[in-house]
Amino acid sequence: MKRRKVLFIHLSNIRLLAKKFAIVILFLSAFVFMLINKTDTVIIEKTSSVATDVVSPLVDVLVIPARVVAGIYDYFRDLKQVYKENQKLRDENRRLVMVSSRARALEIENKLLSGLLNYTPPAEATFVTARVIAEEGDAFSHSLIAYTGLSNKVKKGQVVLSDSGVVGRIEQVGKMYSKIILITDINSKIPVMVERTRVRGILSGDNTSVPKMIFIPLEASLTVGDRVVTSGVAGVFPPGLPIGKIVSTEKNNVKIKTFSNLDRLEYVKIVDYGLDDVMEHAEQDGVLGKQDE
């Protein structure tokens, strides 16, 4: 028992001495490093450089597996994406094939019906783009002047369109300029119909921004918001060209707001639908109205 006690005392003394010795060693080491850092930085830089040269290749070698794994992951992820896109393209291609087959069948059916009815299709439309250079708006007329250059394709009576719908038609053709009578002009009369109900009437300008629809059957069903398009009656305008929409359905005062903003036109499209002969007959019969007198 006494020996154990003496041994424990000796061990305690040794630990205490070791702690004191370690503190002294750490203090001396820190002092030496501080001294070296202050006196000779070249040694530190060389040591750091050598360590970098030794460690960098090892790091590159250790990173190779990670790069390989990341590359494999990216490859399979891209492969999965390509597979999804391929499936989508296949489905789309299948739908397009069905649509193509249906269109081909309709084309054949149309040819058969055309042969039975002796149907003659209308001529393909051509157009000339012209720049608006002047407006003529007063109590008696609403018209535009457009620069058409030396084009010989512009003729009296041709339809004038904007990006939104019908603007009017050519009234006079000069050497470099042409006059366009707008659909809001008091002399403009255009056969139109309501797209939803197929009710026909005449769009009559009144020198305001909102022309009227007149000669409508009494029992006609009209609703605010209904689209109005050209009817093609008399052959002056081809059917289906957008005009505007109904904004008022009061009795004898059906107002149409035009799709085209006629006050801010910069460029217009003058379209030739191949209706020259029809227009000549219409002028003779008075269908086009006073503007052609």
C-alpha positions as CSV (number, residue, x, y, z in Angstrom):
1,M,0.0,0.0,0.0
2,K,2.8,2.3,0.8
3,R,4.6,1.5,-2.4
4,R,1.6,2.3,-4.5
5,K,1.3,5.7,-2.8
6,V,4.9,6.5,-3.4
7,L,4.6,5.4,-7.1
8,F,1.5,7.6,-7.6
9,I,3.4,10.6,-6.1
10,H,6.3,10.0,-8.5
11,L,4.0,9.8,-11.6
12,S,2.3,13.0,-10.6
13,N,5.6,14.8,-10.3
14,I,6.7,13.4,-13.8
15,R,3.4,14.7,-15.4
16,L,3.8,18.1,-13.9
17,L,7.4,18.3,-15.1
18,A,6.4,17.1,-18.6
19,K,3.7,19.8,-18.8
20,K,6.2,22.5,-17.8
21,F,8.8,21.2,-20.3
22,A,6.2,21.1,-23.1
23,I,5.1,24.7,-22.5
24,V,8.7,25.8,-22.6
25,I,9.3,23.9,-25.9
26,L,6.2,25.3,-27.5
27,F,7.2,28.8,-26.5
28,L,10.7,28.4,-27.8
29,S,9.4,26.9,-31.1
30,A,7.0,29.8,-31.6
31,F,9.8,32.2,-30.9
32,V,12.1,30.5,-33.4
33,F,9.5,30.5,-36.1
34,M,8.7,34.2,-35.5
35,L,12.4,34.9,-35.7
36,I,12.8,33.0,-38.9
37,N,9.8,34.7,-40.4
38,K,11.1,38.1,-39.6
39,T,14.7,37.5,-40.6
40,D,14.5,35.2,-43.6
41,T,11.2,35.0,-45.6
42,V,13.0,33.2,-48.5
43,I,13.2,30.0,-46.5
44,I,9.5,30.1,-45.8
45,E,8.7,30.8,-49.5
46,K,11.0,28.0,-50.7
47,T,9.4,25.6,-48.2
48,S,5.9,26.6,-49.3
49,S,6.8,26.3,-53.0
50,V,8.3,22.8,-52.5
51,A,5.2,21.7,-50.5
52,T,3.0,23.0,-53.3
53,D,4.9,21.1,-56.0
54,V,4.7,17.9,-54.0
55,V,1.1,18.2,-52.9
56,S,-0.5,19.4,-56.2
57,P,0.2,16.3,-58.3
58,L,-1.2,14.2,-55.4
59,V,-4.4,16.3,-55.3
60,D,-4.8,16.0,-59.1
61,V,-4.5,12.2,-58.8
62,L,-7.0,12.1,-56.0
63,V,-9.5,14.3,-58.0
64,I,-9.5,12.0,-61.0
65,P,-12.1,9.5,-59.6
66,A,-14.4,12.3,-58.7
67,R,-14.1,13.8,-62.2
68,V,-14.8,10.4,-63.7
69,V,-17.9,9.9,-61.5
70,A,-19.2,13.4,-62.3
71,G,-18.6,12.8,-66.1
72,I,-20.6,9.6,-65.9
73,Y,-23.4,11.2,-64.0
74,D,-23.6,14.1,-66.6
75,Y,-23.6,11.6,-69.5
76,F,-26.5,9.6,-68.1
77,R,-28.4,12.7,-67.2
78,D,-28.0,14.1,-70.8
79,L,-28.9,10.7,-72.2
80,K,-32.1,10.7,-70.2
81,Q,-33.0,14.1,-71.5
82,V,-32.3,13.1,-75.0
83,Y,-34.5,10.1,-74.6
84,K,-37.4,12.3,-73.3
85,E,-37.0,14.7,-76.2
86,N,-36.9,11.8,-78.7
87,Q,-40.1,10.4,-77.3
88,K,-41.7,13.8,-77.6
89,L,-40.5,14.2,-81.2
90,R,-41.9,10.7,-82.0
91,D,-45.3,11.6,-80.6
92,E,-45.3,14.9,-82.5
93,N,-44.2,13.2,-85.7
94,R,-47.0,10.6,-85.3
95,R,-49.6,13.5,-84.9
96,L,-48.2,15.2,-88.0
97,V,-48.4,12.1,-90.1
98,M,-52.1,11.7,-89.1
99,V,-52.7,15.4,-89.9
100,S,-50.9,15.0,-93.2
101,S,-53.0,12.0,-94.1
102,R,-56.2,13.8,-93.2
103,A,-55.2,16.8,-95.3
104,R,-54.4,14.6,-98.2
105,A,-57.8,13.0,-98.0
106,L,-59.5,16.4,-97.8
107,E,-57.5,17.6,-100.8
108,I,-58.6,14.6,-102.9
109,E,-62.2,15.1,-101.7
110,N,-62.0,18.8,-102.6
111,K,-60.8,18.0,-106.1
112,L,-63.6,15.6,-106.6
113,L,-66.2,18.0,-105.4
114,S,-64.7,20.8,-107.5
115,G,-64.9,18.6,-110.6
116,L,-68.6,17.7,-109.8
117,L,-69.6,21.4,-109.2
118,N,-67.4,22.8,-112.1
119,Y,-65.9,25.1,-109.4
120,T,-63.4,27.7,-110.5
121,P,-61.0,28.8,-107.7
122,P,-60.3,32.6,-107.4
123,A,-57.0,33.9,-108.6
124,E,-54.1,34.1,-106.2
125,A,-53.8,37.5,-104.5
126,T,-50.8,39.8,-105.0
127,F,-50.0,42.9,-103.0
128,V,-47.9,46.1,-102.9
129,T,-46.8,47.7,-99.6
130,A,-47.1,51.5,-99.5
131,R,-46.2,54.2,-97.0
132,V,-48.8,56.6,-95.8
133,I,-47.6,60.2,-96.3
134,A,-50.7,62.2,-95.6
135,E,-54.2,62.1,-94.1
136,E,-57.3,63.9,-95.3
137,G,-59.9,64.0,-92.6
138,D,-62.6,66.6,-92.4
139,A,-66.4,66.9,-92.2
140,F,-66.7,65.7,-95.8
141,S,-64.2,62.9,-96.3
142,H,-61.9,60.5,-94.7
143,S,-59.0,59.4,-96.9
144,L,-55.2,58.8,-97.0
145,I,-52.5,59.5,-99.5
146,A,-49.9,56.7,-100.0
147,Y,-46.7,56.6,-101.8
148,T,-46.8,53.8,-104.4
149,G,-43.9,54.8,-106.6
150,L,-43.8,53.7,-110.2
151,S,-45.5,50.5,-109.5
152,N,-48.0,49.6,-112.3
153,K,-49.7,47.0,-110.1
154,V,-51.8,49.5,-108.2
155,K,-55.3,50.0,-109.7
156,K,-58.5,51.7,-108.8
157,G,-60.8,49.7,-106.6
158,Q,-58.1,47.4,-105.1
159,V,-58.5,46.5,-101.4
160,V,-56.3,48.2,-98.8
161,L,-55.4,46.3,-95.7
162,S,-53.4,46.9,-92.5
163,D,-52.1,44.2,-90.1
164,S,-55.5,44.1,-88.3
165,G,-58.0,44.2,-91.1
166,V,-59.6,46.3,-93.9
167,V,-58.6,49.9,-94.2
168,G,-60.4,50.9,-97.4
169,R,-59.7,50.8,-101.1
170,I,-57.9,52.7,-103.8
171,E,-60.0,55.6,-105.2
172,Q,-57.5,57.4,-107.4
173,V,-54.1,56.3,-108.8
174,G,-51.5,58.9,-109.8
175,K,-48.0,58.5,-111.2
176,M,-46.3,58.3,-107.8
177,Y,-49.1,58.5,-105.2
178,S,-52.5,56.9,-104.7
179,K,-55.6,58.1,-102.8
180,I,-57.2,55.6,-100.4
181,I,-60.8,56.1,-99.3
182,L,-61.2,54.8,-95.8
183,I,-64.1,52.6,-94.6
184,T,-65.1,55.4,-92.3
185,D,-65.6,57.8,-95.2
186,I,-69.2,58.9,-95.7
187,N,-69.1,57.7,-99.3
188,S,-67.8,54.2,-98.4
189,K,-70.3,51.3,-98.7
190,I,-69.0,47.7,-98.1
191,P,-71.1,44.5,-98.1
192,V,-70.4,42.8,-94.7
193,M,-71.8,40.1,-92.5
194,V,-71.8,39.1,-88.8
195,E,-69.4,36.2,-88.5
196,R,-71.3,34.4,-85.8
197,T,-74.8,34.5,-87.2
198,R,-74.0,35.2,-90.9
199,V,-76.4,38.2,-90.9
200,R,-75.7,40.4,-93.9
201,G,-75.7,44.2,-94.1
202,I,-73.8,47.2,-95.5
203,L,-71.0,48.9,-93.6
204,S,-71.6,52.6,-94.2
205,G,-69.1,55.3,-93.2
206,D,-70.3,58.5,-91.6
207,N,-67.0,60.4,-91.2
208,T,-66.6,59.2,-87.6
209,S,-64.2,56.7,-86.2
210,V,-67.2,54.2,-85.7
211,P,-69.1,53.4,-88.9
212,K,-72.6,52.0,-89.0
213,M,-74.0,48.7,-90.2
214,I,-77.2,49.3,-92.1
215,F,-79.8,47.3,-94.1
216,I,-79.9,44.6,-91.4
217,P,-83.0,42.3,-91.2
218,L,-85.3,43.3,-88.4
219,E,-85.2,39.8,-86.9
220,A,-81.4,39.7,-87.0
221,S,-79.6,38.5,-83.8
222,L,-76.8,40.9,-82.9
223,T,-74.6,40.9,-79.8
224,V,-72.0,43.4,-78.7
225,G,-68.6,41.9,-79.4
226,D,-69.7,40.0,-82.6
227,R,-67.0,40.1,-85.3
228,V,-67.9,41.7,-88.6
229,V,-66.2,40.6,-91.8
230,T,-66.7,41.2,-95.6
231,S,-69.4,39.1,-97.1
232,G,-68.1,39.0,-100.7
233,V,-71.5,40.0,-102.1
234,A,-71.2,41.8,-105.4
235,G,-67.6,40.5,-105.6
236,V,-66.1,43.9,-104.8
237,F,-64.4,42.6,-101.6
238,P,-63.5,39.0,-101.2
239,P,-65.4,37.3,-98.3
240,G,-63.9,36.9,-94.8
241,L,-61.7,40.0,-94.5
242,P,-61.9,41.3,-90.9
243,I,-63.6,44.7,-90.5
244,G,-64.3,45.1,-86.7
245,K,-66.6,44.2,-83.9
246,I,-70.1,45.4,-82.9
247,V,-70.0,48.0,-80.0
248,S,-73.6,49.1,-80.1
249,T,-76.8,47.2,-81.1
250,E,-79.4,50.0,-80.7
251,K,-82.2,50.0,-83.2
252,N,-81.1,51.6,-86.5
253,N,-77.8,52.5,-84.9
254,V,-75.5,49.4,-85.0
255,K,-72.0,50.7,-84.5
256,I,-68.8,48.9,-85.6
257,K,-65.4,49.6,-84.0
258,T,-62.8,48.8,-86.7
259,F,-59.9,46.5,-85.9
260,S,-57.5,48.8,-87.7
261,N,-56.5,52.1,-86.0
262,L,-57.1,54.4,-89.0
263,D,-55.6,57.4,-87.2
264,R,-52.1,55.8,-86.8
265,L,-51.4,54.0,-90.1
266,E,-47.9,54.2,-91.4
267,Y,-47.8,51.4,-93.9
268,V,-50.6,49.7,-95.8
269,K,-50.9,46.7,-98.1
270,I,-52.7,47.2,-101.4
271,V,-54.0,43.8,-102.5
272,D,-55.1,42.7,-105.9
273,Y,-57.6,39.9,-105.7
274,G,-58.1,39.7,-109.4
275,L,-61.5,41.3,-109.3
276,D,-61.0,43.9,-112.0
277,D,-63.9,42.8,-114.2
278,V,-66.2,42.5,-111.2
279,M,-65.3,46.0,-110.1
280,E,-66.0,47.5,-113.6
281,H,-69.5,45.9,-113.5
282,A,-70.0,47.1,-110.0
283,E,-69.1,50.6,-110.9
284,Q,-71.6,50.5,-113.8
285,D,-74.3,49.2,-111.5
286,G,-73.5,51.7,-108.8
287,V,-72.6,49.1,-106.2
288,L,-69.4,50.9,-105.1
289,G,-71.2,54.1,-104.2
290,K,-70.5,57.7,-104.8
291,Q,-66.8,57.6,-104.2
292,D,-66.1,56.4,-107.8
293,E,-68.1,59.0,-109.6
